[in-house]
Amino acid sequence: MTAAPATNNAAVAPLAAERARYDAGRSFSVQEAHRHVRDLFGHRVWIYWTDFLLSLAVGVTAFWAAGPLGLLSPAGLLCSLVAALALYRCFAFIHEIAHFRAKRALRGFRIGWNVLVGIPLLAPVFLYESHGEHHNKKLYGTERDAEYLPLARLSVRHSVVVVLGSFALPFFGPVRFGLLAPLGWLIPPLRRRVHRSLSTIKLDLEYQGRQPVGRRERASWAAQEAAAAVYVWAMAALAVSGAVPVSRLLQWYAVFSVLALANSLRILAAHRYLGNEEEMSVVEQMLDTVNYPRNRWLAELWAPVGLRLHALHHLMPGLPYHAYGAAHRRLVTALPADSAYRLTESPGMARSLRELWHSCRAHRRAGAILPLRPRTAPEAGGVR
């Protein structure tokens, strides 16, 4: 008879934690937080290039070295893992590019990243141009946010699908760019459908994107699609001719799957996903997002390029990733010990994933499971 109350308390604990965070957020001042870090918003482009090129060199070298060492040998498997994590770090720069694409100082970096990583990974930069919606106060957490689902209020199976989908992602690029893009050039209705449904990096698979706007953007998307298509065809020709062994293709699948899995787990751990498809203020966004200040070097492996301090990023999306560490230290020092900013911290990914699991169960017991409904994005020229 004494076990039931403990079970009930455990069930409602996540809901009580939600209330405590949002109560603390009422007194949080965004302006005061910015005042402590206002000198850190300058971009150091040389850091971007150095970090990116070193990561790329490590990734490519490790991928190649796995062959001579034996792809299935312990040393070969270790090299493939290093390649996956290094290329994952390279890929993560697309997040910085999406935020600062209008900055002239980073235009060269955007082009270089797209040529060296975006096209080879079949993730050109135009696939992430909707990211601004994820930081819009009117769109974050709503049905018009491609990168958000109220996972904490949904069945656990939705989170499981996100993880399992990682193993299908290596096939997305070849099909999207090697097959559907060329067909779309010949069949305009198919091209428009591909742009709506398959041209956005997204968590919400039902999200419908937009068409490219204006001659310049249409030309940019078409050029990136064409480059990715040529890359797919070239790799297919090399594989058919035997120039690229099947073992290397299997290695690439494994490396890409590990990269995608790391990113999927990071996505699940980046937010608390407690939204109810309603607008959220900047402070509410911050409280719905998670910082990982501990175990920095480990966290950088699965949440690279500043993504480990994701709550800080949602509080100050204009801050360059290389300033996150200094900004976080200043805020922790300057803000009160009971500041809402402190409530964004988590000791690690495992803890956050467990909390997401418990939140799903708590909301299910409370009868707060939300149905998924079709989601649409504004047409070209609408709110972005």
N, C-alpha and C positions, 0 to 999 in steps of 0.2 A: 504493500500500500504506500510505502514511502518512495518508491521509484518513480511513480508517475509525475509528481511535481518537478523532479529534477529533469525529466525528459522534456516537460513543457517549458521549463526555464531555458534549456538548451535550444529549444526550437525558436523561442522569441528573442534570444540574445542578439542575433544579427539585426533584427528590427530595432532593438533598443540602441545598438551601436549606430545605426543610421540616424536615429533621432538626435543622439548626442552630437554627431558630426555637424548636422545641419543647425542645431541650436548654437554651436560654437561659431558657425559661419556668419551668424547675424551681426557679430561685432567685428568681423574682419574687414580691414581697409585695404583695398587694392592699391590706392594711391600711396599709402604709407609704405607698402611693400616695394613699389616701384622706386620710391625715393631712396631706398638703400642701395639700389643697383643701377641707377640711371647712367652710370659711366661705363657699363659693361655691354652696351648694345652695338658696339662697333665690330665689324666683320674683319677677321684676319684671314685673307684668302690663302695665304701661304700655308696655314694650318690645314685648311681643307685639302689642298693639293697634296701636301706631304702625307697626311693621314690616309687619304684615298689611294695614292700611288703605292705606298708601302703595303697597305692591305691587299691591293690587287697583285703586287709582286709576290707576296706570300701565298696568296690563293692559287695563282697560276703555277708557281713553282711546286707547291705541295701537290697539286692535282697531277702534274706531269711526273713527279718523283714517285708516286704510288705505283706507276707501271713497272719501272725497273726493279723496284723493291718487292713486287708481287702484290697484286691488288687485294688478295685475300690474306696476305701475311699480316702479322700484328703491325709491322712498320708501315705496310701499305695502307691498312685500314686507318691507322693514326694519321697518315698524310691526307687521306681523303676527308677525315673529320676536320683537320686543320684547314683544308681547302674550303670546306663548307662554311666554317665559321668566319674565315677571312672574306669570302665572297659575300657572305651575309652582311658583314660590316660594310663592304662596298655598296651593296644594294641599299642599305639603310640611308645612304646619303640622298636618296630620292626624296626623303622627308624634308631635308634642309632645302633642296632645290624647289620643292613645291611652295615652301614658305617665302623664299627670297628670289623667285624667278624674275621679279621686276627690277632687282638690283643689278646695275650695270657691271659692278665689280665681279659678280658671280656668273655672268653670261658665258664666259669662256669655260668655266667649270661645268656648267650645265651641258654645254656641247661635248666637252671631253668625257663627262660621265656617260652621256647617252651613247657615244661611239664605243667606248671601252667596256661598258657594263650594261647599259640599258638595252641596247640591241642584242648583244650576245646572250643575255639572260631573258630576252624576249619580254622585257618590261620597260619599254620606252617611256619617256617622261610624261607623254600626254595621258597615259593611263592614270596618273595621279593628280590631274589638274582639278579634280573635284574636292581635294583635301581641304580647301578653304571653308567648305560647308561644315566641316567637323569642328571648326572654331567659331563659327557664326553663332552669336547669342540667340538668334531666332531659329536656328536650324539644328544645333547640337542636340543629339539625343532624340530627335524627332524622326518621322518617317522620311524626311529629306536629307538625312545624314547617312551616307553610304557606309560609313565605318562604325556604325553603332547599331546594336540591338539591345533591348532591355533584358539581357541574358539572366540577370539575377531574379527576374520576375517570370522567366520562362522555364520550361522543362529542362532538366539537365541534358537531355538528348541534343538540344541545339548546340551546347558547348562541345559535346562529343563529336558532332558532325564537323565543327570547325577544325578539330584536331585531325580527324580521319581524312578530311579533304586535302590535307597537306600532301598525301601520297598520290593524289590525282593531279595536283597542280603542275608537275613536270610535263603533262600532256596538253595543258591549256595553250601555251605559247605556240607549239607546232600547229595545232588545229586552228587557233585564232588567226595566226599570221600566215601560215603556210597554205591553208585551205580556204578559210572563210574570207580573208581579206581579198585574195585574187578573185574569188567568185563575186564578192561585193562590188568590185570594180566593173563587173559586167552586168550585175543585177542591182540597180539602185535600191529597191525595197529591202533586199538582203543587207546591203551596206548600211542603210539607216537602222535596221534592227540590230546589226552587230555593234554599231556605235552606241545604241541605247543600252544594250544588255551586256556587252562583252568588252567595253572600253573603259572600265573603271576598276581600280583596285578597291575591293569592297568586302565588308563583313556581311552586309545584308544582301543576299543573293537576289532578292526581289527588287532591289533598287534599280530604277531606270535612269540612265544618264542622259546627256544632252548631245545634240549634234554640234560639230564644229561651226563656229560663227565667223563669217567674213572670209575673204579670199586668202588672206595670209594664214589664218589658222587652218583652213581646209588644206592648204598646200603643205603646212607643217605636219599635220596628221598623216596626210597621204605619203609624204616623204619618209616618215618614220615607219609607217606600215610597209612601204616598199622595201626599205632597208631590212626590216625584220623578216619579210618574206624571202628576200634573196638569201639571207643568212640561213633560214630553214632549208631552202632548196639546196644550197651549197653543202650543208651538213648531210642532207639526205643523199646527195650525189656521192660524197666522199664515203659514206657508209656502204652504199650499194657497190661502189667500185672496190671496196675492201681497204681503202686508204685509212679509214678509221675503223679499228676492230670493234666487233660487237661488245667485247669486254669493256672498252672505253665508254661505249654508249650506256652500258649498265652502270658503270661507275658514275657517269654524269647523272643518271636517274637517281642514284643513291645520294650523291652530293646535293642535288637540287631538292630532294625530299627532306634531307636533314635541314637544309636552309629554310624550306617552307615550314617544317615542323617547329623549328626554333621561333620563327616569326609568328606562327599561329598561337603557340603557348604565350609568347610575349603579348600578343593582342589580348588574349583572355586575362592576362595579369596586369594589363595597362590601366584598366578601368574597373570600377565596381559594378558598372552596368545597372545602376539602380534607377535610371530614368524611367519616366512613365509616358514617354512620347510627348512631353510638354517642354516648352522653352526653359532654358536654364541660364542663370546669370553666370558671370565669370567665376565668382566664388563657388557657386554650385557645381560648375564644371570641375574646378580644382578639387573639391571634396569628393567628386565622383571618379577621381583619377588617383593614381598611386605613384609615390616616390620610393626608390630603393637606394637609400644612401649608404647602406652597409655593404660589406664585401664588394667593394667597387670593381675589382678586377674580374671577379666572377660574373657580376651583373653586366659588365660591359660585353661579355661573350654572348649573352642572350638578349640584351637590350642595349645595343651599341649606339654610338653617335648621339649621346645625350638622352636616349629614350628611357634610360633607367630613372631619370628624374622627370617623369611625364607630367606629374601634377604641377611642377614648376613651369613646364612648357605651356600648359593650358592657362596658367596664371599670367605668363609673359611670353606669348607665342612669337614675339619679335626678337627674342634673345637668341643669339647664335649658339650652337651646341657647345663650342669650346669655352663659353663663359658660364655654363651651367654649374660646374663645381664651385666656383667662386661665389656665384649668386646664392646658391643653396647655403653655403657656410655663413654668408652675411645675414641671410634671413633668419637662420636658426639662432645666431648670436643676438641679433637686434630685436626680434619679435618676442613677445612674452612667452613664457613656458607653456601657457595654456592656449596659445594661438591655434587657430583652426589649421594653419599650415602644418603644424606638427602632426595633425591627425591624418595626414595623407601618407605617412610613412608605413612601410611594411618591411619585415626582416628578410623577405625573400619570395621568389615566385611560388614555391610550394605552399607557403602560408596563404597567399592571395588566391590560389586555385582552390584550396580547401574552403576559404571564406566564400568564394563564389558558389561552390557546391552547397554549403550550408545555407547561403542566402536563397538559392533555388528551392531547397527543401522547406525553409521557413516561410517563404511566400506561398509555396504550394499549400502548406498546412493552414496558412492564414486566408487561403482562398483568393490570392492576388495574382494567380497565373494569368498572363495576358495572351489573347489570341494573336497570331500573326495575321496581318492583313496586307493586301497588295499595296505597294509603295510606289510613288511616282516622284520624279524630279521636275522642277520648273523647266519649261522649254527655253530654248536659247533666248537670251535677252531678259530672262526673269531674274529673281533674286538669286545671287550666288553666294 
